[in-house]
């Protein structure tokens, strides 16, 4: 819950359902700000009995399951990624089935691989990812669909693109699009680990979380499937830097592709989310211009100015 999406997701849900109705959980010691913003508890995704106790004690009826090791981090510690991303997923599915809860699990553009069509990538196509992160997400999609068909579980899953927010980057392949704002605004320089023309699908965090809420509250009969692609835009590092240079004229970006380039090269370039738009009315609000404008403002106010005070 204390990753890139969890804290903001809790804020959004609390604004809809009341502060006390949404429990944020993680294995990390929370800041005062987190503790004061609403209920926070310790929850270990690998401790099934502990999770059962939470559900029973708090009469939980939705699970939003963000716990995962991301693409680049997962490659550095495969055994841990298997435990967190796969065993953890089994635990929450079983829990949701046992206690008849609605469950949301995010998937990713990383659930596709070099054999998938990349431009555009449709909702249903071949999926042969080459990272443990991607493999674990395909596994999650299939397990969730299986539990839905076999046990009637209300499982819902969105494949998110790179999500951009003013939270410091957390080890994903698309995180250059966050890091460039931090480094660029702080030092005027950034060394990008992807080639300048690497096109990837992206969305601003506000769109991402709104898609989650709209999808979770969409009536069952509208859903043609359990797993949908969602996106807002696609751009390359070069295109992003060009927009950012308007705010930081002296910005200097160099390119030094590393192992993350191989990951990016196997991912979708353009994500087809027409089914989400058709079935439950998905529409994004933020394009690249709006995104850059917001990020420059957020990162400057929340990090650069605070650091210099």
PyMOL commands that set and color helices and strands:
alter all, ss='L'
color gray80, all
select helices_A, chain A and resi 6-17+19-21+32-36+48-58+71-76+78-98+109-111+132-151+173-187+205-217+220-222+237-244+259-264+274-279+288-308
alter helices_A, ss='H'
color red, helices_A
select strands_A, chain A and resi 24-26+40-42+62-65+102-108+119-121+155-160+162-164+189-192+200-204+227-229+233-235+252-255+270-271
alter strands_A, ss='S'
color yellow, strands_A
deselect
rebuild
show_as cartoon
